[in-house]
Amino acid sequence: PTIKMGDIEAAVKALKAGVDVLKANPELLHAPQMKFLKEYIESFGGKVPAPGGAKAAPQSSNPKQAGPTVEEPDSEDDMPPLEDVGSQPKVEEPESEEEEEEDVVEEADPDVLTDTPDISSPQENAVDASKEPSDADYEVASAAKAEAMDAQGEGDWDKATCLWTKVVLATPNAMVYANRGNAYLKMQKPMAAIRDADEALKINPDSAKAFKVRGKSHALLGQWKEAVKDLGDAQRIDYDEDTYEVQKKVTAKLAAVTEKEKIRKEKAAAKEKKRQEKLRAQRAKEEANSAGAGGFPGMGGMGGMPGMGG
């Protein structure tokens, strides 16, 4: 049959593209569909690199059998590691420096309660704080208040809270609730103290003592943001040096926690960005490997090359 110049040019172009693929992936010469080309090279005495990068067996030294040779790589290191022909690309394991960092266990803050022993029913409060106390109520409240102050002086805060409850029921007001809340705080019952401070602030929104009790209670729970706000409000209403020292410490705690959270978020974002970049690079590599191993791009026309018996 007559071979047209256009057919020859197309075949040469396809052959060149196929040779480029084989140069980049010499292991493909051992694929079953490339047997014809392998035999063609060996018919001239050429050598095809053995699978896996091993060097081919030496040819006979008989000069009559010698023929054109195919250049071998200088060493096994010059050839890329080969996978079995037709196998799927493997997913690379992360490098050791890229492995996920172990979660760092932070030491417990000695200024924060590790448990909350006051998770119980709310303390007893007055039914109606707006009710005007009677003379008898004032007498009960006066006696209970004196005993409560004595109990606090002796460090018996449990007894003091019981006595302050009598005062609350008899003559409910912001100061009485704040005093009972302070006793709960001394007993390291911050949740009960916060409840009393809330009641006090309902009656008097400008109760400095209630703000101090609630702010210190939040600090005991490690709720630094809330503590800073309450102690700041307390100092604006009634400044005192003792509260200022607590306020400075709490403000420093909040700053440290805020900075740690900022760093944690930045690390998480950087780690996620790196992971996404690695996934994109891996997908691109897998697609390139799949195109080279499975599709033989540019070699589809070799089978119909004129004059080659395809």
C-alpha positions in Angstrom: 0.0 0.0 0.0 1.1 3.6 -0.7 2.4 5.4 2.4 1.5 9.1 2.4 3.9 11.6 3.8 1.2 12.9 6.2 0.9 9.4 7.7 4.6 9.1 8.2 4.8 12.5 10.0 1.9 11.5 12.2 3.4 8.2 13.0 6.8 9.8 13.8 5.2 12.3 16.0 3.3 9.6 17.9 6.5 7.5 18.2 8.5 10.5 19.5 5.9 11.1 22.2 5.9 7.4 23.1 9.7 7.4 23.4 9.5 10.5 25.7 7.2 8.6 28.0 9.5 5.6 28.0 12.5 7.7 28.8 10.7 9.1 31.9 9.3 5.6 32.8 11.7 2.9 31.4 9.9 0.3 33.5 7.0 0.5 31.0 9.1 -1.5 28.5 8.3 -4.6 30.6 4.5 -4.1 30.2 2.9 -6.9 28.1 1.7 -4.5 25.5 5.3 -3.3 24.9 6.6 -6.8 24.2 6.9 -6.1 20.5 9.2 -3.0 21.1 11.3 -4.8 23.6 11.9 -7.7 21.2 12.7 -5.2 18.4 15.4 -3.5 20.5 16.9 -6.8 21.6 17.0 -8.0 17.9 19.7 -5.5 17.3 21.6 -6.6 20.4 20.3 -3.8 22.5 19.8 -4.1 26.2 16.6 -3.2 28.1 17.0 -2.3 31.8 15.7 -5.0 34.1 12.7 -4.3 36.2 13.3 -2.6 39.5 16.4 -0.7 38.3 18.6 -3.8 38.3 21.2 -4.0 35.5 20.6 -6.4 32.6 22.7 -9.5 32.3 26.0 -8.8 30.4 25.8 -9.6 26.6 28.1 -12.2 25.0 31.7 -11.1 24.3 31.5 -12.6 20.8 32.1 -9.7 18.5 29.9 -11.4 15.8 26.9 -11.3 18.2 27.6 -7.8 19.2 25.5 -5.0 17.9 24.3 -1.5 18.7 23.9 -1.1 22.4 21.4 0.9 24.4 23.1 3.2 26.9 22.7 2.1 30.5 22.4 4.5 33.4 25.6 5.0 35.3 24.2 3.4 38.5 21.0 2.2 40.0 20.6 5.5 41.8 20.1 7.2 38.4 16.9 5.3 37.8 13.7 6.1 39.8 12.3 3.4 42.0 9.7 1.4 40.1 6.3 0.1 41.1 4.8 -3.0 39.5 3.4 -2.1 36.1 -0.3 -1.4 36.3 -0.4 -0.9 40.1 -2.1 2.1 41.6 0.2 5.0 42.8 0.9 4.7 46.5 0.0 7.4 49.0 3.1 8.8 50.5 3.6 8.6 54.2 4.1 12.0 55.9 7.6 12.9 56.7 8.6 12.7 60.4 8.8 16.5 60.8 5.3 16.8 59.4 3.7 14.3 61.7 0.9 15.6 63.9 2.1 17.1 67.1 1.0 15.4 70.3 -1.5 17.3 72.4 0.3 19.1 75.1 -1.3 18.6 78.5 -1.2 21.9 80.3 -0.6 22.0 84.0 -3.5 22.8 86.2 -3.8 26.4 87.3 -3.4 26.5 91.2 -5.7 29.5 91.3 -8.6 27.6 89.7 -10.8 25.0 91.3 -10.4 21.6 89.7 -13.9 20.6 90.8 -17.0 22.5 91.9 -18.2 21.1 95.2 -21.2 23.5 95.3 -23.2 21.9 92.5 -26.3 21.5 94.6 -29.7 23.0 95.0 -29.7 26.8 95.2 -29.6 28.4 98.7 -32.7 29.6 100.3 -33.7 33.2 99.4 -36.4 35.6 100.5 -39.7 35.2 98.7 -40.2 38.9 98.2 -37.2 41.2 98.5 -39.4 44.3 98.1 -41.5 43.5 101.2 -41.0 45.9 104.1 -39.6 44.0 107.1 -41.4 44.2 110.4 -39.9 45.2 113.7 -39.6 41.5 114.6 -37.8 40.9 111.4 -35.3 43.5 112.2 -34.7 42.0 115.6 -34.1 38.5 114.1 -31.8 40.0 111.5 -29.8 42.0 114.0 -29.2 39.0 116.3 -28.3 36.7 113.4 -26.0 39.3 111.8 -24.0 39.6 115.1 -23.6 35.8 115.3 -22.6 35.6 111.7 -19.9 38.2 112.2 -18.6 36.3 115.2 -18.6 33.0 113.2 -16.6 34.7 110.4 -14.1 36.0 112.9 -13.6 32.4 114.0 -13.3 31.1 110.5 -16.5 29.1 110.7 -17.8 30.0 107.3 -20.3 27.2 107.2 -22.0 28.5 110.3 -21.8 32.0 109.0 -23.7 31.1 105.8 -26.5 29.6 107.8 -26.7 32.7 109.9 -26.6 35.0 106.9 -29.5 33.0 105.5 -31.6 34.0 108.5 -30.7 37.6 107.8 -31.7 37.2 104.1 -35.1 35.8 105.0 -35.8 38.5 107.6 -34.4 41.6 105.9 -33.4 40.9 102.3 -31.2 43.6 100.7 -28.2 43.8 98.4 -25.6 44.0 101.2 -27.0 41.0 103.0 -26.9 38.8 99.9 -23.4 40.0 99.1 -22.2 39.1 102.7 -23.6 35.6 102.4 -22.1 35.3 98.9 -18.7 36.3 100.4 -19.1 33.6 103.0 -19.8 31.0 100.2 -16.7 32.3 98.4 -14.6 31.7 101.5 -15.9 28.2 101.5 -14.7 27.8 97.9 -18.3 27.6 96.6 -18.1 30.0 93.8 -21.3 29.0 92.1 -23.4 29.7 95.2 -21.5 33.0 95.7 -22.4 34.0 92.1 -26.0 33.3 92.7 -26.0 35.5 95.8 -24.2 38.3 93.9 -26.7 38.1 91.1 -29.5 38.5 93.7 -27.7 41.5 95.2 -27.3 43.2 91.9 -31.0 42.7 91.1 -31.8 44.8 94.2 -28.9 47.3 93.7 -27.1 47.3 90.3 -24.4 49.5 91.9 -23.4 47.1 94.7 -19.6 47.2 94.6 -19.3 44.3 97.0 -21.6 42.1 94.9 -19.4 42.8 91.9 -16.3 42.0 93.9 -17.7 38.7 95.1 -18.9 37.7 91.7 -15.6 38.7 90.0 -13.5 36.7 92.5 -15.9 33.7 92.1 -15.5 33.8 88.3 -11.7 33.9 88.8 -11.9 30.8 91.1 -13.7 29.1 88.2 -11.1 30.2 85.7 -13.6 32.4 83.9 -11.1 35.2 83.4 -13.1 37.4 81.0 -16.1 37.6 83.3 -13.8 38.1 86.3 -12.0 41.1 84.7 -15.4 42.8 83.8 -16.9 42.4 87.3 -13.8 43.5 89.1 -13.5 46.5 86.8 -17.1 47.4 87.6 -16.4 47.1 91.3 -13.4 49.3 91.2 -15.2 52.0 89.3 -17.9 52.1 92.0 -15.6 51.7 95.1 -11.9 51.4 94.5 -9.7 49.5 97.0 -6.1 48.3 96.9 -6.8 44.7 97.8 -9.2 44.3 94.9 -6.7 46.1 92.6 -4.1 43.4 93.3 -6.7 40.7 92.4 -7.7 42.6 89.3 -4.1 42.8 88.1 -3.6 39.1 88.5 -6.8 38.2 86.7 -6.1 40.6 83.9 -2.7 38.9 83.3 -4.4 35.5 83.3 -6.9 36.7 80.7 -4.1 38.1 78.5 -2.1 34.8 78.7 -5.1 32.7 77.9 -6.0 34.9 75.0 -2.5 34.7 73.6 -2.4 30.9 73.9 -5.7 30.7 72.1 -4.5 33.0 69.3 -1.3 30.8 68.8 -3.4 27.6 68.9 -5.7 28.9 66.1 -2.7 30.1 64.0 -1.0 26.7 64.3 -4.2 24.9 63.4 -4.7 27.2 60.4 -1.1 26.7 59.2 -1.3 23.0 59.7 -4.5 22.8 57.7 -3.0 24.9 54.9 0.0 22.6 54.7 -2.2 19.6 54.6 -4.3 21.0 51.8 -1.1 21.9 49.8 0.2 18.4 50.3 -3.1 16.8 49.1 -3.1 18.9 46.0 0.5 18.0 45.2 -0.2 14.3 45.8 -3.3 14.4 43.6 -1.3 16.0 40.8 1.4 13.4 41.1 -1.1 10.5 41.1 -2.8 12.0 38.0 0.6 12.3 36.2 1.6 8.7 37.2 -1.8 7.4 36.1 -1.5 9.1 32.8 2.0 7.6 32.2 1.3 4.1 33.4 -2.2 3.5 32.2 -2.9 5.7 29.3 0.5 5.8 27.4 -0.3 9.3 26.2 0.9 10.0 22.7 1.3 6.3 21.8 -2.3 5.6 20.8 -1.4 5.8 17.1 1.5 3.3 17.1 -0.8 0.4 16.5 -2.0 1.8 13.2 1.4 3.0 11.9 1.6 2.4 8.2 4.0 -0.3 7.1 4.6 -1.7 10.6 2.1 -4.5 10.5 -0.1 -2.9 13.2 
